[in-house]
Amino acid sequence: MTCVLCTVARSTVADHYPLTRRELLASHADPDDPARGRGLCARCHNKHTAASSPGGWAARG
């Protein structure tokens, strides 16, 4: 399977989408449900995470 963002590299990372894992947990949704994610390559996942989570994914919001 290829990355859904760049459509070139192999998908190797499960990305929570469209809500973050933190948002899914706050809404009492199952964050591990495959329907709540997408496959990304590591490069696209890191780029997306850096843009959407300033300070890192573990930063307190």
PyMOL Python script that loads the backbone (N, CA, C, O; Angstrom):
from pymol import cmd

cmd.read_pdbstr("""\
ATOM      1  N   MET A   1       0.838  -1.179   0.000  1.00  0.00           N
ATOM      2  CA  MET A   1       0.000   0.000   0.000  1.00  0.00           C
ATOM      3  C   MET A   1       0.888   1.250   0.000  1.00  0.00           C
ATOM      4  O   MET A   1       1.938   1.265   0.643  1.00  0.00           O
ATOM      5  N   THR A   2       0.478   2.272  -0.702  1.00  0.00           N
ATOM      6  CA  THR A   2       1.276   3.495  -0.759  1.00  0.00           C
ATOM      7  C   THR A   2       0.707   4.561   0.166  1.00  0.00           C
ATOM      8  O   THR A   2      -0.459   4.507   0.556  1.00  0.00           O
ATOM      9  N   CYS A   3       1.530   5.508   0.503  1.00  0.00           N
ATOM     10  CA  CYS A   3       1.162   6.636   1.352  1.00  0.00           C
ATOM     11  C   CYS A   3       0.017   7.407   0.693  1.00  0.00           C
ATOM     12  O   CYS A   3       0.062   7.693  -0.503  1.00  0.00           O
ATOM     13  N   VAL A   4      -1.001   7.738   1.476  1.00  0.00           N
ATOM     14  CA  VAL A   4      -2.153   8.446   0.906  1.00  0.00           C
ATOM     15  C   VAL A   4      -1.865   9.926   0.640  1.00  0.00           C
ATOM     16  O   VAL A   4      -2.646  10.588  -0.043  1.00  0.00           O
ATOM     17  N   LEU A   5      -0.759  10.455   1.166  1.00  0.00           N
ATOM     18  CA  LEU A   5      -0.433  11.862   0.913  1.00  0.00           C
ATOM     19  C   LEU A   5       0.484  12.034  -0.293  1.00  0.00           C
ATOM     20  O   LEU A   5       0.164  12.788  -1.211  1.00  0.00           O
ATOM     21  N   CYS A   6       1.618  11.344  -0.299  1.00  0.00           N
ATOM     22  CA  CYS A   6       2.551  11.521  -1.418  1.00  0.00           C
ATOM     23  C   CYS A   6       2.270  10.548  -2.562  1.00  0.00           C
ATOM     24  O   CYS A   6       2.714  10.776  -3.687  1.00  0.00           O
ATOM     25  N   THR A   7       1.558   9.498  -2.295  1.00  0.00           N
ATOM     26  CA  THR A   7       1.180   8.450  -3.255  1.00  0.00           C
ATOM     27  C   THR A   7       2.378   7.799  -3.959  1.00  0.00           C
ATOM     28  O   THR A   7       2.219   7.180  -5.011  1.00  0.00           O
ATOM     29  N   VAL A   8       3.577   7.941  -3.376  1.00  0.00           N
ATOM     30  CA  VAL A   8       4.773   7.363  -3.976  1.00  0.00           C
ATOM     31  C   VAL A   8       5.411   6.329  -3.041  1.00  0.00           C
ATOM     32  O   VAL A   8       5.630   5.181  -3.428  1.00  0.00           O
ATOM     33  N   ALA A   9       5.700   6.745  -1.828  1.00  0.00           N
ATOM     34  CA  ALA A   9       6.399   5.882  -0.874  1.00  0.00           C
ATOM     35  C   ALA A   9       5.452   4.852  -0.264  1.00  0.00           C
ATOM     36  O   ALA A   9       4.231   5.009  -0.277  1.00  0.00           O
ATOM     37  N   ARG A  10       6.052   3.806   0.265  1.00  0.00           N
ATOM     38  CA  ARG A  10       5.279   2.739   0.904  1.00  0.00           C
ATOM     39  C   ARG A  10       4.702   3.237   2.231  1.00  0.00           C
ATOM     40  O   ARG A  10       5.388   3.910   3.001  1.00  0.00           O
ATOM     41  N   SER A  11       3.460   2.907   2.487  1.00  0.00           N
ATOM     42  CA  SER A  11       2.791   3.259   3.733  1.00  0.00           C
ATOM     43  C   SER A  11       3.325   2.366   4.850  1.00  0.00           C
ATOM     44  O   SER A  11       3.163   1.147   4.806  1.00  0.00           O
ATOM     45  N   THR A  12       3.962   2.977   5.853  1.00  0.00           N
ATOM     46  CA  THR A  12       4.541   2.215   6.959  1.00  0.00           C
ATOM     47  C   THR A  12       4.084   2.695   8.330  1.00  0.00           C
ATOM     48  O   THR A  12       4.417   2.078   9.342  1.00  0.00           O
ATOM     49  N   VAL A  13       3.322   3.792   8.376  1.00  0.00           N
ATOM     50  CA  VAL A  13       2.900   4.373   9.646  1.00  0.00           C
ATOM     51  C   VAL A  13       1.387   4.554   9.654  1.00  0.00           C
ATOM     52  O   VAL A  13       0.805   5.069   8.699  1.00  0.00           O
ATOM     53  N   ALA A  14       0.759   4.122  10.750  1.00  0.00           N
ATOM     54  CA  ALA A  14      -0.678   4.345  10.925  1.00  0.00           C
ATOM     55  C   ALA A  14      -0.868   5.732  11.528  1.00  0.00           C
ATOM     56  O   ALA A  14      -0.336   6.021  12.600  1.00  0.00           O
ATOM     57  N   ASP A  15      -1.615   6.579  10.855  1.00  0.00           N
ATOM     58  CA  ASP A  15      -1.850   7.954  11.301  1.00  0.00           C
ATOM     59  C   ASP A  15      -3.302   8.113  11.699  1.00  0.00           C
ATOM     60  O   ASP A  15      -4.196   7.749  10.935  1.00  0.00           O
ATOM     61  N   HIS A  16      -3.556   8.657  12.897  1.00  0.00           N
ATOM     62  CA  HIS A  16      -4.930   8.928  13.324  1.00  0.00           C
ATOM     63  C   HIS A  16      -5.454  10.099  12.501  1.00  0.00           C
ATOM     64  O   HIS A  16      -4.841  11.166  12.468  1.00  0.00           O
ATOM     65  N   TYR A  17      -6.589   9.897  11.840  1.00  0.00           N
ATOM     66  CA  TYR A  17      -7.125  10.924  10.939  1.00  0.00           C
ATOM     67  C   TYR A  17      -8.615  10.716  10.746  1.00  0.00           C
ATOM     68  O   TYR A  17      -9.035   9.570  10.588  1.00  0.00           O
ATOM     69  N   PRO A  18      -9.424  11.735  10.748  1.00  0.00           N
ATOM     70  CA  PRO A  18      -9.086  13.157  10.774  1.00  0.00           C
ATOM     71  C   PRO A  18      -8.857  13.717  12.177  1.00  0.00           C
ATOM     72  O   PRO A  18      -8.362  14.836  12.314  1.00  0.00           O
ATOM     73  N   LEU A  19      -9.206  12.963  13.220  1.00  0.00           N
ATOM     74  CA  LEU A  19      -8.966  13.418  14.586  1.00  0.00           C
ATOM     75  C   LEU A  19      -7.674  12.807  15.121  1.00  0.00           C
ATOM     76  O   LEU A  19      -7.272  11.722  14.701  1.00  0.00           O
ATOM     77  N   THR A  20      -7.033  13.506  16.045  1.00  0.00           N
ATOM     78  CA  THR A  20      -5.827  12.978  16.673  1.00  0.00           C
ATOM     79  C   THR A  20      -6.211  11.915  17.695  1.00  0.00           C
ATOM     80  O   THR A  20      -7.374  11.809  18.085  1.00  0.00           O
ATOM     81  N   ARG A  21      -5.241  11.140  18.120  1.00  0.00           N
ATOM     82  CA  ARG A  21      -5.486  10.124  19.152  1.00  0.00           C
ATOM     83  C   ARG A  21      -6.057  10.775  20.410  1.00  0.00           C
ATOM     84  O   ARG A  21      -6.991  10.252  21.019  1.00  0.00           O
ATOM     85  N   ARG A  22      -5.493  11.912  20.792  1.00  0.00           N
ATOM     86  CA  ARG A  22      -5.967  12.636  21.981  1.00  0.00           C
ATOM     87  C   ARG A  22      -7.434  13.050  21.811  1.00  0.00           C
ATOM     88  O   ARG A  22      -8.225  12.908  22.744  1.00  0.00           O
ATOM     89  N   GLU A  23      -7.801  13.557  20.637  1.00  0.00           N
ATOM     90  CA  GLU A  23      -9.190  13.961  20.380  1.00  0.00           C
ATOM     91  C   GLU A  23     -10.129  12.758  20.385  1.00  0.00           C
ATOM     92  O   GLU A  23     -11.249  12.850  20.887  1.00  0.00           O
ATOM     93  N   LEU A  24      -9.685  11.641  19.835  1.00  0.00           N
ATOM     94  CA  LEU A  24     -10.508  10.429  19.829  1.00  0.00           C
ATOM     95  C   LEU A  24     -10.756   9.935  21.249  1.00  0.00           C
ATOM     96  O   LEU A  24     -11.879   9.565  21.594  1.00  0.00           O
ATOM     97  N   LEU A  25      -9.715   9.928  22.070  1.00  0.00           N
ATOM     98  CA  LEU A  25      -9.875   9.494  23.455  1.00  0.00           C
ATOM     99  C   LEU A  25     -10.804  10.430  24.222  1.00  0.00           C
ATOM    100  O   LEU A  25     -11.621   9.973  25.021  1.00  0.00           O
ATOM    101  N   ALA A  26     -10.685  11.732  23.984  1.00  0.00           N
ATOM    102  CA  ALA A  26     -11.543  12.706  24.664  1.00  0.00           C
ATOM    103  C   ALA A  26     -13.008  12.532  24.293  1.00  0.00           C
ATOM    104  O   ALA A  26     -13.892  12.826  25.098  1.00  0.00           O
ATOM    105  N   SER A  27     -13.272  12.057  23.082  1.00  0.00           N
ATOM    106  CA  SER A  27     -14.656  11.854  22.645  1.00  0.00           C
ATOM    107  C   SER A  27     -15.121  10.417  22.890  1.00  0.00           C
ATOM    108  O   SER A  27     -16.180  10.010  22.412  1.00  0.00           O
ATOM    109  N   HIS A  28     -14.320   9.653  23.637  1.00  0.00           N
ATOM    110  CA  HIS A  28     -14.644   8.259  23.990  1.00  0.00           C
ATOM    111  C   HIS A  28     -14.765   7.360  22.770  1.00  0.00           C
ATOM    112  O   HIS A  28     -15.493   6.367  22.800  1.00  0.00           O
ATOM    113  N   ALA A  29     -14.062   7.698  21.704  1.00  0.00           N
ATOM    114  CA  ALA A  29     -14.030   6.866  20.496  1.00  0.00           C
ATOM    115  C   ALA A  29     -12.823   5.932  20.580  1.00  0.00           C
ATOM    116  O   ALA A  29     -11.856   6.219  21.285  1.00  0.00           O
ATOM    117  N   ASP A  30     -12.885   4.829  19.869  1.00  0.00           N
ATOM    118  CA  ASP A  30     -11.786   3.865  19.848  1.00  0.00           C
ATOM    119  C   ASP A  30     -10.678   4.379  18.926  1.00  0.00           C
ATOM    120  O   ASP A  30     -10.854   4.384  17.708  1.00  0.00           O
ATOM    121  N   PRO A  31      -9.538   4.811  19.480  1.00  0.00           N
ATOM    122  CA  PRO A  31      -8.466   5.342  18.639  1.00  0.00           C
ATOM    123  C   PRO A  31      -7.759   4.276  17.808  1.00  0.00           C
ATOM    124  O   PRO A  31      -6.998   4.601  16.896  1.00  0.00           O
ATOM    125  N   ASP A  32      -8.006   3.013  18.117  1.00  0.00           N
ATOM    126  CA  ASP A  32      -7.361   1.928  17.382  1.00  0.00           C
ATOM    127  C   ASP A  32      -8.238   1.341  16.284  1.00  0.00           C
ATOM    128  O   ASP A  32      -7.866   0.352  15.652  1.00  0.00           O
ATOM    129  N   ASP A  33      -9.401   1.945  16.054  1.00  0.00           N
ATOM    130  CA  ASP A  33     -10.293   1.506  14.978  1.00  0.00           C
ATOM    131  C   ASP A  33      -9.662   1.902  13.639  1.00  0.00           C
ATOM    132  O   ASP A  33      -9.407   3.085  13.412  1.00  0.00           O
ATOM    133  N   PRO A  34      -9.406   0.944  12.757  1.00  0.00           N
ATOM    134  CA  PRO A  34      -8.782   1.264  11.464  1.00  0.00           C
ATOM    135  C   PRO A  34      -9.561   2.298  10.642  1.00  0.00           C
ATOM    136  O   PRO A  34      -8.977   2.974   9.796  1.00  0.00           O
ATOM    137  N   ALA A  35     -10.851   2.428  10.877  1.00  0.00           N
ATOM    138  CA  ALA A  35     -11.647   3.410  10.140  1.00  0.00           C
ATOM    139  C   ALA A  35     -11.297   4.841  10.545  1.00  0.00           C
ATOM    140  O   ALA A  35     -11.676   5.789   9.858  1.00  0.00           O
ATOM    141  N   ARG A  36     -10.581   5.001  11.651  1.00  0.00           N
ATOM    142  CA  ARG A  36     -10.212   6.334  12.140  1.00  0.00           C
ATOM    143  C   ARG A  36      -8.752   6.660  11.839  1.00  0.00           C
ATOM    144  O   ARG A  36      -8.120   7.444  12.547  1.00  0.00           O
ATOM    145  N   GLY A  37      -8.229   6.049  10.782  1.00  0.00           N
ATOM    146  CA  GLY A  37      -6.835   6.285  10.452  1.00  0.00           C
ATOM    147  C   GLY A  37      -6.562   6.198   8.968  1.00  0.00           C
ATOM    148  O   GLY A  37      -7.457   5.961   8.158  1.00  0.00           O
ATOM    149  N   ARG A  38      -5.302   6.397   8.636  1.00  0.00           N
ATOM    150  CA  ARG A  38      -4.857   6.322   7.245  1.00  0.00           C
ATOM    151  C   ARG A  38      -3.398   5.886   7.254  1.00  0.00           C
ATOM    152  O   ARG A  38      -2.706   6.035   8.261  1.00  0.00           O
ATOM    153  N   GLY A  39      -2.940   5.356   6.149  1.00  0.00           N
ATOM    154  CA  GLY A  39      -1.562   4.901   6.044  1.00  0.00           C
ATOM    155  C   GLY A  39      -0.675   5.955   5.409  1.00  0.00           C
ATOM    156  O   GLY A  39      -0.975   6.468   4.331  1.00  0.00           O
ATOM    157  N   LEU A  40       0.415   6.274   6.083  1.00  0.00           N
ATOM    158  CA  LEU A  40       1.368   7.258   5.575  1.00  0.00           C
ATOM    159  C   LEU A  40       2.772   6.676   5.575  1.00  0.00           C
ATOM    160  O   LEU A  40       3.062   5.725   6.300  1.00  0.00           O
ATOM    161  N   CYS A  41       3.634   7.251   4.760  1.00  0.00           N
ATOM    162  CA  CYS A  41       5.052   6.916   4.844  1.00  0.00           C
ATOM    163  C   CYS A  41       5.611   7.703   6.039  1.00  0.00           C
ATOM    164  O   CYS A  41       4.992   8.665   6.494  1.00  0.00           O
ATOM    165  N   ALA A  42       6.760   7.299   6.534  1.00  0.00           N
ATOM    166  CA  ALA A  42       7.339   7.956   7.709  1.00  0.00           C
ATOM    167  C   ALA A  42       7.593   9.446   7.453  1.00  0.00           C
ATOM    168  O   ALA A  42       7.363  10.273   8.336  1.00  0.00           O
ATOM    169  N   ARG A  43       8.063   9.787   6.262  1.00  0.00           N
ATOM    170  CA  ARG A  43       8.363  11.194   5.949  1.00  0.00           C
ATOM    171  C   ARG A  43       7.102  12.060   6.014  1.00  0.00           C
ATOM    172  O   ARG A  43       7.113  13.123   6.634  1.00  0.00           O
ATOM    173  N   CYS A  44       6.027  11.614   5.383  1.00  0.00           N
ATOM    174  CA  CYS A  44       4.782  12.385   5.397  1.00  0.00           C
ATOM    175  C   CYS A  44       4.182  12.431   6.800  1.00  0.00           C
ATOM    176  O   CYS A  44       3.645  13.461   7.209  1.00  0.00           O
ATOM    177  N   HIS A  45       4.269  11.323   7.541  1.00  0.00           N
ATOM    178  CA  HIS A  45       3.734  11.303   8.902  1.00  0.00           C
ATOM    179  C   HIS A  45       4.479  12.301   9.783  1.00  0.00           C
ATOM    180  O   HIS A  45       3.856  13.056  10.530  1.00  0.00           O
ATOM    181  N   ASN A  46       5.805  12.309   9.700  1.00  0.00           N
ATOM    182  CA  ASN A  46       6.592  13.237  10.510  1.00  0.00           C
ATOM    183  C   ASN A  46       6.304  14.683  10.134  1.00  0.00           C
ATOM    184  O   ASN A  46       6.204  15.544  11.008  1.00  0.00           O
ATOM    185  N   LYS A  47       6.172  14.953   8.851  1.00  0.00           N
ATOM    186  CA  LYS A  47       5.872  16.310   8.377  1.00  0.00           C
ATOM    187  C   LYS A  47       4.486  16.743   8.857  1.00  0.00           C
ATOM    188  O   LYS A  47       4.320  17.864   9.340  1.00  0.00           O
ATOM    189  N   HIS A  48       3.497  15.869   8.728  1.00  0.00           N
ATOM    190  CA  HIS A  48       2.126  16.166   9.156  1.00  0.00           C
ATOM    191  C   HIS A  48       2.066  16.376  10.670  1.00  0.00           C
ATOM    192  O   HIS A  48       1.426  17.317  11.140  1.00  0.00           O
ATOM    193  N   THR A  49       2.725  15.512  11.427  1.00  0.00           N
ATOM    194  CA  THR A  49       2.711  15.620  12.883  1.00  0.00           C
ATOM    195  C   THR A  49       3.376  16.908  13.340  1.00  0.00           C
ATOM    196  O   THR A  49       2.874  17.570  14.249  1.00  0.00           O
ATOM    197  N   ALA A  50       4.491  17.275  12.733  1.00  0.00           N
ATOM    198  CA  ALA A  50       5.185  18.510  13.101  1.00  0.00           C
ATOM    199  C   ALA A  50       4.316  19.731  12.827  1.00  0.00           C
ATOM    200  O   ALA A  50       4.327  20.685  13.605  1.00  0.00           O
ATOM    201  N   ALA A  51       3.566  19.711  11.730  1.00  0.00           N
ATOM    202  CA  ALA A  51       2.719  20.852  11.374  1.00  0.00           C
ATOM    203  C   ALA A  51       1.466  20.929  12.239  1.00  0.00           C
ATOM    204  O   ALA A  51       1.010  22.024  12.569  1.00  0.00           O
ATOM    205  N   SER A  52       0.905  19.780  12.610  1.00  0.00           N
ATOM    206  CA  SER A  52      -0.364  19.781  13.342  1.00  0.00           C
ATOM    207  C   SER A  52      -0.198  19.710  14.853  1.00  0.00           C
ATOM    208  O   SER A  52      -1.167  19.902  15.588  1.00  0.00           O
ATOM    209  N   SER A  53       1.014  19.437  15.329  1.00  0.00           N
ATOM    210  CA  SER A  53       1.255  19.314  16.767  1.00  0.00           C
ATOM    211  C   SER A  53       2.495  20.100  17.176  1.00  0.00           C
ATOM    212  O   SER A  53       3.531  19.507  17.478  1.00  0.00           O
ATOM    213  N   PRO A  54       2.400  21.435  17.190  1.00  0.00           N
ATOM    214  CA  PRO A  54       3.561  22.228  17.594  1.00  0.00           C
ATOM    215  C   PRO A  54       4.035  21.803  18.983  1.00  0.00           C
ATOM    216  O   PRO A  54       3.227  21.666  19.901  1.00  0.00           O
ATOM    217  N   GLY A  55       5.316  21.600  19.133  1.00  0.00           N
ATOM    218  CA  GLY A  55       5.856  21.145  20.406  1.00  0.00           C
ATOM    219  C   GLY A  55       5.909  19.639  20.520  1.00  0.00           C
ATOM    220  O   GLY A  55       6.417  19.109  21.508  1.00  0.00           O
ATOM    221  N   GLY A  56       5.389  18.938  19.518  1.00  0.00           N
ATOM    222  CA  GLY A  56       5.421  17.477  19.531  1.00  0.00           C
ATOM    223  C   GLY A  56       4.097  16.877  19.931  1.00  0.00           C
ATOM    224  O   GLY A  56       3.240  17.552  20.503  1.00  0.00           O
ATOM    225  N   TRP A  57       3.932  15.588  19.623  1.00  0.00           N
ATOM    226  CA  TRP A  57       2.660  14.921  19.890  1.00  0.00           C
ATOM    227  C   TRP A  57       2.387  14.790  21.374  1.00  0.00           C
ATOM    228  O   TRP A  57       1.228  14.666  21.771  1.00  0.00           O
ATOM    229  N   ALA A  58       3.423  14.815  22.211  1.00  0.00           N
ATOM    230  CA  ALA A  58       3.223  14.638  23.648  1.00  0.00           C
ATOM    231  C   ALA A  58       3.027  15.966  24.375  1.00  0.00           C
ATOM    232  O   ALA A  58       2.841  15.982  25.591  1.00  0.00           O
ATOM    233  N   ALA A  59       3.066  17.079  23.643  1.00  0.00           N
ATOM    234  CA  ALA A  59       2.901  18.386  24.274  1.00  0.00           C
ATOM    235  C   ALA A  59       1.513  18.511  24.884  1.00  0.00           C
ATOM    236  O   ALA A  59       0.522  18.070  24.302  1.00  0.00           O
ATOM    237  N   ARG A  60       1.459  19.096  26.017  1.00  0.00           N
ATOM    238  CA  ARG A  60       0.166  19.295  26.699  1.00  0.00           C
ATOM    239  C   ARG A  60      -0.597  20.421  26.014  1.00  0.00           C
ATOM    240  O   ARG A  60      -0.031  21.456  25.664  1.00  0.00           O
ATOM    241  N   GLY A  61      -1.883  20.197  25.833  1.00  0.00           N
ATOM    242  CA  GLY A  61      -2.685  21.212  25.155  1.00  0.00           C
ATOM    243  C   GLY A  61      -3.658  21.906  26.024  1.00  0.00           C
ATOM    244  O   GLY A  61      -4.388  22.781  25.558  1.00  0.00           O
TER     245      GLY A  61
END
""", "prot")
cmd.dss("prot")
cmd.show_as("cartoon", "prot")
cmd.util.cbc("prot")
cmd.orient("prot")
